[in-house]
Amino acid sequence: MGEGKVFAEAALAPTVRVLSDIRLVLLLLVAVVCSFDWVVVLTVACAVPCSCVLLFRWGRATRRIVGSLHFVAWDGGAALILLAFGFAYGGAAAPLSLGYLQVSALLMGMVAGDRVLAVWCALVTVSAFELVQFSPSLSAMMIVTVGAALTLAWLGRRQTQQVGRVEVLAADAVEARSRQSAAEERLVLARDLHDTVAKSAAGVRMLAEALSADLRRQESEYARDASDLFDAADALSAEARSVLDELRSGPAGDLREQLREDAETWASRVGTDVSLDVSGEEMVADAELKWQVQRILGELLANVEKHAKATAVSVRIEGGHMLQLTVEDNGVGLPRRILEDQSNLRGSGHYGLCGVRERLAAIGGQLTLAASPGGGTRAMAQIPRATSSNKKNSLTTARMTA
């Protein structure tokens, strides 16, 4: 079907039904005026189902019927036969048959696709030309009739296209409001997080720093433990600030570069040898998707830091039809039972990976876990692209040692 057809159905249905009712009334009047001539009655009987289909079955179920050339030949042929009989009988039959043709033209313009409508218009034009050959005195009337029918068909088509565009714009407006609401919710969450968790983390860090300095001055045997406590509190405070920054951030260019920066920041903080490879198409994401993907990468790297005992980590970020994010390490790896049955990560105590899978499910992505060939674990997240510039931008592999 034509442009905007799917979106326009609900808005156009009342108008289509009214026009179908008008056609049925005109058919009945033509039969009455022509004194129920058996040929006219037979033509009317053939034309009635076309209007009934649009009257009672207007919607998706009608597309295949209306979009077929058989329907065009059936409906257009009936209209032209009625037009011929209308002029043959004269009197009130002529304007009634003309009215039926014009209403049919408007209706076909609204419900038929471009190809089907073109065939219908061609059929009407050729048939009108043939009628003029039999009765040259009707040439002026036929020119006006065909011109009016083609104009109404074009207006009906334009109406459908405009309604379709309005529906698309309305859907875009709803999506924009949804994104705005999500952004406002993130700002509220950021303020609450700053006033609670972030301040508490900063306070714990200050106390741990003071305790560590005091124990070092006293050369206490617990000075090392206090230093470890300070490092943990410092990492907690830094992570809280990072979350706040991400919550307050909006769209900011290529998502792959954002992920590269996050991986570099993690590598410099943890001190692990990281191989970073960014390739494929440029990916531009809205704030919501950017936030989710950054948290997914952050959790995968945090899982490596806490559990893998790895000395080397590989991060591959590839843009394309799907954003593919792969984190691979040479650590101890996941138990074989987890790799063989990944459906119950929560039950096995892997809450971080379970959270990653839930985030991916929320944005239509998926997580695959496998054993790395050199030992360790390979976690691959596939994420549907949001917006791509279709700009190929192969980036060289970066090697960094923190």
Residue, then its C-alpha position, 0 to 999 in steps of 0.5 A: m500500500g501507499e505511504g502512510k497507509v498503515f498509520a492512516e487507517a484509523a483516521l480514514a475509516p469513518t470517511v471511507r464508510v460514509l463514502s461507501d454508504i453514499r455509493l450504496v445509496l446511489l446504486l439503489l437509486v440508479a436501479v430504481v430510475c432505470s426501472f430495475d432493468w435486469v442488466v442494470v440490476l445485475t451490474v448493481a449486484c456486482a458493484v454492491p460487494c465492493s462497497c460492502v467490503l470497504l464498509f464492513r471490513w475497512g482495515r488491515a484485512t482489506r489491504r489485499i483485496v483493495g490492493s489487487l487488480h481484480f478489485v480495480a477491474w471489478d469496481g471500475g468496470a461496474a462504475l463505467i457500465l453504470l455510467a454508460f447505462g446512465f447516459a443511455y437512459g437519460g433523465a435522472a440516471a445520468p447524474l446519478s451514475l456520474g455521482y457514483l463515478q466521482v465518489s468512486a474516484l475519491l474513494m479509490g484515491m483514499v484506499a488504493g495504493d499508487r499502482v492500483l490507483a494508476v490502473w483504475c484511472a487508466l481504465v476510466t480514461v480508456s473506457a470513457f474514450e471508447l464511449v465517446q467513439f459511439s456517441p461523439s456528442l458526449s465528448a465534452m461531457m466525458i472530458v469534464t467527467v474524466g477530468a473531475a474523476l482524476t482530480l478527485a482520485w488525486l485529492g483522495r490520495r493526497q488526503t491519505q498521504q497527509v493523514g499518514r504524515v500527521e500520524v507519523l509526526a504524532a508518533d514522533a512527538v510521543e517518542a520525544r515526550s517519552r525521551q524528555s520524561a526519561a531525561e527528567e527522571r534521570l536528573v531527579l535521580a542524579r539530584d537524589l543520588h548526589d544528596t545521599v549516596a554521593k555525599s555519604a561516599a565522600g564522607v567515608r572517603m574523608l574519614a578513611e583518608a584521615l584514619s590512614a594518615d593518622l595510623r601511618r604517623q603512628e606507624s601502626e600495624y593497621a596502617r596498611d589495612a587503613s590504606d586499603l580502606f581508603d582506596a576502596a572508599d576512593a573508588l566508591s566515591a569516584e564511581a558515584r561521581s561517574v554515575l552522576d556524570e552519566l545521569r546528567s549527560g545527554p547525547a554526545g557524539d559517537l557512542r563508540e568513543q564514549l565507551r572507549e573513554d570509559a574503558e580507558t578510565w577503568a584501565s587507568r584506575v585498575g592498572t590492568d593491561v587492556s587491549l582496546d579495539v574500536s571499529g565499524e560504523e559511527m553510532v549516535a545514541d540518545a541519552e537513555l541508550k547511552w546511559q544503559v550501554q555505559r552501565i553495561l560496559g561498566e558492569l562487565l569491567a567491574n565483574v572482571e575487576k572483582h572476580a576474574k583475577a585477570t592480568a590482561v583484558s581485551v575490549r572490542i567495540e564494533g558499530g554496525h547493524m548491531l553495536q557489538l561489545t565484547v569484554e574478554d579476559n585471561g582470568v580464572g573464568l566462569p564455572r562450566r555449569i554457568l556457561e552451559d546453562q546461562s538462564n539462571l545467573r541470579g540463582s548462581g549468585h552472579y547478580g552483576l551479570c544478571g543485571v547486565r542481561e536485564r539491561l540488555a533485555a530492556i533495550g532489545g539486546q542479548l548477552t552471550l558468555a563463553a570461555s576464552p580460548g586462552g582461559g578466562t571469560r568472553a562476554m559479548a553484548q549485542i545491542p540494537r543500534a539507535t541512530s547511525s550516520n552510516k559513516k564508515n570510520s575504522l579506528t586503529t587498535a589502541r594498546m594501553t598499559a595503565 
